Amino acid sequence: MRKLIIYIIITVFTCNIHSRTWSEDILGNGYKATTIVMPEDYSGKVISTLIKKTCAQSSVKSILYIHGYNDYFFQKEMGDTFCKHGYNFYAIDLRKYGRSILPGQKKFETRNLTEYFSDIDSALSIIKSERNKDIILMGHSTGGLIAAYYMVKVKNPTHTIKALILNSPFMDMNLDDTQEKYLLPMISTASRLLPSIEIDQNSNDAYAQSLMKNHHGEWEYNTHWKMPLSPAVTTGWLGAIHKAQTELQKGTNIKVPILLMRSGKSVDGNKWNPEFNTGDAVLDVEEISVYGRKLGLKVQELVVKDGLHDLFLSRKPVRKALYTYIFNWLDKNIIAAQ
């Protein structure tokens, strides 16, 4: 009787996954999306959204991409390129981001990065149900931090994830020494009791100008979901980031191959200038390097000359060389290892 009950539960769960409804995504061009209803949290109802584009040819290889802060998945070129190279492409808009923002929610709010783990777990369950075996986890900026943190905290993720690709991961807060040593730990501690206090980032739109087609970049996207001026963060968000960064900065032992990618330089300033189209205008690239190389024993660092913070949004010649390197790395570390 017990075996019968277990069988029924597994059958129902499997049927629910296979019968999941996919609709045409806002990106069109073969992209589809499905809404995943998650358990309620401190803000009420919560959803995540999984987007996919499958290869024209049959494949068991796939990518799951996690976006950064003040961001969502819109990079059709990236998805198309992975599909052309034989990888079924999936991307997730995390809870309270992009396609997953619900009325009344505070955009991008979190109090612990582990909140996103159930979003990732649900996405991976669906990906595996579609007969994908070799899954690569890829994250950009805060998504890179979340992806690395997931690999450290979740039990036996290597049974599912075969490699980790980090695109300018958010490994350090990029503050001055006094702020990082004293102010940030104080805010992180206070966030446990007062998680909703807003802190202005004093942001400017110079990075956005380097991306947007109507300024100095090549891209068009929803500026309500990826705002030109990065909004204020909450103490809860700062506490969540600080907790994850502090743990990862001590060094971890992620066992899968890791491709750590970053720009060749950081750029700074309050107004756009041509330098913003040749460097990382968000993070300190040296901190990415120092802490990223501590994540595992099989870390390959790629320094991308003239790369932007989101390397996949850099100028076309930079992107072309970047994709060539990535697929060569995957062939060497994933395909050759089988």
C-alpha positions as CSV (number, residue, x, y, z in Angstrom):
1,M,0.0,0.0,0.0
2,R,2.8,2.4,0.9
3,K,4.5,1.7,-2.4
4,L,1.3,2.4,-4.2
5,I,0.8,5.8,-2.5
6,I,4.4,6.8,-3.3
7,Y,3.8,5.7,-7.0
8,I,0.7,7.8,-7.2
9,I,2.4,10.9,-5.7
10,I,5.3,10.6,-8.2
11,T,2.9,10.0,-11.1
12,V,0.8,13.1,-10.3
13,F,3.9,15.3,-9.9
14,T,5.3,14.0,-13.2
15,C,2.1,14.5,-15.0
16,N,1.8,18.1,-13.7
17,I,5.3,18.9,-15.0
18,H,4.7,17.3,-18.4
19,S,1.2,18.9,-18.8
20,R,2.6,22.4,-18.0
21,T,1.3,25.1,-20.2
22,W,3.8,27.1,-22.3
23,S,2.7,30.3,-24.0
24,E,4.5,32.4,-26.6
25,D,6.9,34.7,-24.8
26,I,7.1,38.4,-25.3
27,L,10.4,37.9,-27.2
28,G,8.6,35.9,-29.9
29,N,11.1,34.1,-32.3
30,G,10.4,30.6,-30.8
31,Y,10.7,31.7,-27.2
32,K,8.1,30.3,-24.8
33,A,7.3,31.0,-21.2
34,T,5.5,29.4,-18.3
35,T,4.5,30.8,-14.9
36,I,5.5,28.8,-11.8
37,V,3.3,29.6,-8.7
38,M,5.5,29.5,-5.6
39,P,4.5,29.4,-1.9
40,E,3.6,32.8,-0.5
41,D,6.3,34.8,1.4
42,Y,6.3,37.9,3.6
43,S,5.0,40.0,0.7
44,G,2.2,37.7,-0.3
45,K,1.7,35.9,-3.6
46,V,4.9,34.9,-5.4
47,I,5.6,33.6,-8.9
48,S,8.7,32.9,-11.0
49,T,8.8,32.6,-14.8
50,L,10.7,30.1,-16.9
51,I,11.5,31.1,-20.5
52,K,12.8,28.6,-23.1
53,K,13.9,28.1,-26.6
54,T,14.8,24.6,-27.7
55,C,17.2,23.5,-30.4
56,A,16.0,22.7,-33.8
57,Q,18.0,19.4,-33.5
58,S,17.4,16.9,-30.7
59,S,19.7,17.6,-27.7
60,V,20.0,16.7,-24.0
61,K,22.3,19.6,-23.3
62,S,20.9,22.8,-21.8
63,I,21.6,26.1,-20.2
64,L,19.7,27.7,-17.3
65,Y,20.5,31.5,-17.1
66,I,19.9,33.7,-14.1
67,H,19.7,37.5,-14.6
68,G,21.2,40.2,-12.4
69,Y,19.8,42.9,-10.1
70,N,17.4,45.5,-11.8
71,D,17.3,43.1,-14.7
72,Y,15.3,40.3,-16.5
73,F,15.9,38.0,-19.5
74,F,15.8,39.8,-22.8
75,Q,19.0,38.7,-24.5
76,K,17.6,36.9,-27.6
77,E,21.0,36.8,-29.2
78,M,22.4,34.8,-26.3
79,G,19.6,32.3,-26.3
80,D,19.7,31.9,-30.1
81,T,23.5,31.4,-30.0
82,F,23.3,28.6,-27.4
83,C,20.6,26.9,-29.4
84,K,22.7,27.1,-32.6
85,H,25.5,25.3,-30.7
86,G,23.2,22.5,-29.5
87,Y,22.1,23.7,-26.1
88,N,18.4,24.0,-25.2
89,F,18.2,27.4,-23.7
90,Y,16.3,28.3,-20.5
91,A,16.2,31.5,-18.5
92,I,14.4,32.4,-15.3
93,D,12.9,35.7,-14.3
94,L,13.2,35.3,-10.5
95,R,10.4,36.3,-8.1
96,K,9.7,40.1,-8.1
97,Y,11.7,40.6,-11.3
98,G,10.6,41.2,-14.9
99,R,7.8,38.9,-16.0
100,S,7.4,37.7,-12.4
101,I,6.5,41.1,-10.9
102,L,3.0,41.0,-9.3
103,P,0.8,44.1,-8.6
104,G,1.8,45.7,-5.3
105,Q,5.1,43.9,-4.9
106,K,8.3,45.8,-4.2
107,K,10.6,45.1,-7.2
108,F,13.7,43.0,-6.5
109,E,13.0,42.6,-2.8
110,T,14.7,39.8,-0.9
111,R,15.7,39.1,2.7
112,N,17.8,36.0,2.1
113,L,19.2,34.8,-1.2
114,T,18.0,31.3,-0.3
115,E,14.5,32.5,-1.2
116,Y,15.5,32.1,-4.9
117,F,16.6,28.5,-4.4
118,S,13.0,27.2,-4.8
119,D,12.7,29.2,-8.1
120,I,15.9,27.5,-9.3
121,D,14.8,24.1,-8.1
122,S,11.4,24.4,-9.9
123,A,13.1,25.4,-13.1
124,L,15.6,22.5,-12.9
125,S,12.7,20.1,-12.3
126,I,11.0,21.2,-15.4
127,I,14.2,21.2,-17.5
128,K,15.0,17.7,-16.4
129,S,11.4,16.6,-17.2
130,E,12.1,17.7,-20.7
131,R,14.8,15.1,-21.0
132,N,17.8,17.4,-20.5
133,K,20.7,15.6,-18.8
134,D,23.7,17.9,-19.1
135,I,22.6,21.2,-17.5
136,I,24.9,24.2,-17.3
137,L,24.0,26.9,-14.7
138,M,24.9,30.4,-15.8
139,G,24.4,33.7,-13.8
140,H,25.1,37.4,-14.4
141,S,26.1,39.8,-11.6
142,T,23.7,39.2,-8.7
143,G,22.5,36.1,-10.6
144,G,26.1,34.9,-10.6
145,L,26.3,35.4,-6.8
146,I,23.0,33.5,-6.4
147,A,24.1,30.7,-8.7
148,A,27.4,30.2,-6.8
149,Y,25.6,30.4,-3.5
150,Y,23.1,27.8,-4.7
151,M,26.0,25.4,-5.7
152,V,27.4,25.8,-2.2
153,K,24.2,25.5,-0.1
154,V,22.0,23.0,-1.9
155,K,22.6,19.4,-1.2
156,N,24.3,17.5,-4.1
157,P,23.6,20.0,-6.9
158,T,26.4,18.4,-8.9
159,H,24.0,15.5,-9.7
160,T,22.1,18.0,-11.8
161,I,24.5,20.8,-12.7
162,K,27.6,19.9,-14.8
163,A,29.3,23.3,-15.0
164,L,28.9,26.9,-13.7
165,I,29.4,30.0,-15.9
166,L,29.7,33.3,-14.1
167,N,29.3,36.5,-16.0
168,S,30.7,39.3,-13.9
169,P,29.5,37.8,-10.6
170,F,28.6,40.1,-7.7
171,M,31.3,38.8,-5.4
172,D,31.9,42.0,-3.4
173,M,29.8,45.2,-2.6
174,N,32.3,47.6,-4.3
175,L,32.4,50.0,-1.3
176,D,35.3,51.8,0.3
177,D,37.1,50.0,3.1
178,T,35.4,51.8,6.0
179,Q,31.9,51.1,4.6
180,E,32.7,47.5,4.0
181,K,34.4,46.9,7.4
182,Y,32.0,48.8,9.6
183,L,28.8,50.2,8.0
184,L,27.8,47.2,5.9
185,P,28.0,44.7,8.8
186,M,25.9,47.1,10.9
187,I,23.2,47.4,8.3
188,S,23.3,43.6,7.7
189,T,22.7,43.0,11.4
190,A,20.0,45.6,11.7
191,S,18.2,44.2,8.6
192,R,17.0,41.2,10.6
193,L,14.7,43.5,12.6
194,L,14.2,46.3,10.1
195,P,14.4,44.7,6.6
196,S,12.3,47.3,4.7
197,I,14.3,50.5,5.2
198,E,15.2,52.0,1.8
199,I,18.8,53.1,1.0
200,D,19.5,55.2,-2.1
201,Q,22.3,54.0,-4.3
202,N,23.1,57.4,-5.8
203,S,23.0,55.8,-9.2
204,N,23.4,57.4,-12.6
205,D,22.4,56.2,-16.1
206,A,25.8,56.1,-17.6
207,Y,25.8,52.3,-17.7
208,A,22.3,52.2,-19.1
209,Q,23.5,54.6,-21.9
210,S,26.2,52.2,-22.8
211,L,23.6,49.5,-23.4
212,M,20.5,51.3,-24.8
213,K,20.1,51.6,-28.6
214,N,18.7,55.1,-28.3
215,H,21.9,56.2,-26.6
216,H,25.3,54.6,-27.2
217,G,24.5,50.8,-27.2
218,E,22.8,48.2,-29.3
219,W,19.9,47.0,-27.1
220,E,16.3,47.5,-26.5
221,Y,14.5,46.3,-23.4
222,N,11.6,47.1,-21.0
223,T,12.8,50.1,-18.9
224,H,10.1,49.4,-16.3
225,W,11.8,46.0,-15.6
226,K,15.4,47.1,-16.2
227,M,15.4,50.7,-15.1
228,P,18.0,53.2,-16.4
229,L,18.5,54.5,-12.8
230,S,19.0,51.6,-10.4
231,P,16.4,52.0,-7.6
232,A,17.0,52.2,-3.9
233,V,17.7,48.9,-2.2
234,T,16.4,47.8,1.2
235,T,18.3,46.9,4.3
236,G,16.9,43.4,3.8
237,W,18.4,43.2,0.4
238,L,21.8,44.5,1.6
239,G,21.8,42.0,4.5
240,A,21.0,39.1,2.1
241,I,23.8,40.1,-0.3
242,H,26.3,40.6,2.5
243,K,25.6,37.2,4.1
244,A,26.1,35.3,0.8
245,Q,29.2,37.3,-0.2
246,T,30.8,36.9,3.3
247,E,30.4,33.1,3.1
248,L,31.7,32.8,-0.5
249,Q,34.6,35.1,0.1
250,K,36.1,32.7,2.6
251,G,36.5,30.2,-0.2
252,T,34.3,27.2,-1.2
253,N,34.7,23.9,-2.8
254,I,32.3,23.9,-5.8
255,K,33.2,20.7,-7.5
256,V,32.0,21.3,-11.1
257,P,34.2,23.3,-13.6
258,I,33.7,27.0,-13.3
259,L,34.2,29.6,-16.0
260,L,34.7,32.9,-14.3
261,M,34.3,35.8,-16.8
262,R,35.0,39.5,-16.2
263,S,35.9,42.6,-18.0
264,G,39.5,43.7,-18.3
265,K,38.9,46.9,-16.4
266,S,36.4,48.9,-14.3
267,V,35.2,52.3,-15.3
268,D,33.7,55.0,-13.2
269,G,32.1,58.5,-13.5
270,N,28.8,60.3,-13.1
271,K,28.3,60.9,-16.9
272,W,28.7,58.7,-19.9
273,N,31.9,58.9,-21.9
274,P,33.3,56.4,-24.5
275,E,35.2,54.5,-21.7
276,F,31.8,53.2,-20.5
277,N,31.5,51.1,-23.7
278,T,34.8,49.3,-22.9
279,G,34.7,48.4,-19.2
280,D,32.6,47.3,-16.2
281,A,30.8,50.3,-14.9
282,V,29.2,48.5,-12.0
283,L,31.7,46.3,-10.2
284,D,35.4,46.2,-9.3
285,V,36.8,43.6,-11.7
286,E,39.8,42.8,-9.4
287,E,37.4,41.8,-6.6
288,I,35.6,39.6,-9.0
289,S,38.9,37.9,-9.8
290,V,40.1,37.6,-6.2
291,Y,36.9,36.1,-4.8
292,G,35.8,34.3,-7.9
293,R,39.0,32.2,-8.0
294,K,38.2,31.0,-4.5
295,L,35.0,29.3,-5.5
296,G,36.4,25.9,-6.4
297,L,39.4,23.9,-7.5
298,K,38.5,24.0,-11.2
299,V,38.1,27.7,-11.9
300,Q,39.1,29.0,-15.3
301,E,39.2,32.8,-15.4
302,L,38.5,34.7,-18.7
303,V,39.4,38.4,-18.8
304,V,37.4,40.0,-21.6
305,K,39.1,43.0,-23.1
306,D,36.6,45.9,-23.7
307,G,33.8,43.9,-22.0
308,L,30.9,45.6,-20.4
309,H,29.5,44.6,-17.0
310,D,27.1,42.3,-18.8
311,L,29.6,40.8,-21.1
312,F,26.9,39.4,-23.5
313,L,25.9,43.1,-24.1
314,S,29.4,44.2,-25.2
315,R,30.2,45.3,-28.7
316,K,29.7,42.7,-31.4
317,P,33.4,41.8,-32.0
318,V,33.8,41.3,-28.2
319,R,30.7,39.1,-28.1
320,K,31.8,37.0,-31.0
321,A,35.2,36.2,-29.4
322,L,33.4,35.6,-26.1
323,Y,31.0,33.0,-27.5
324,T,33.9,31.2,-29.3
325,Y,35.7,30.9,-26.0
326,I,32.7,29.7,-24.1
327,F,31.8,26.9,-26.5
328,N,35.4,25.7,-26.7
329,W,35.5,25.7,-22.9
330,L,32.3,23.7,-22.7
331,D,33.5,21.2,-25.3
332,K,36.7,20.7,-23.3
333,N,35.1,20.5,-19.8
334,I,31.7,18.9,-20.5
335,I,31.7,17.0,-23.8
336,A,35.3,15.7,-23.5
337,A,34.7,14.6,-19.9
338,Q,31.9,12.3,-20.9
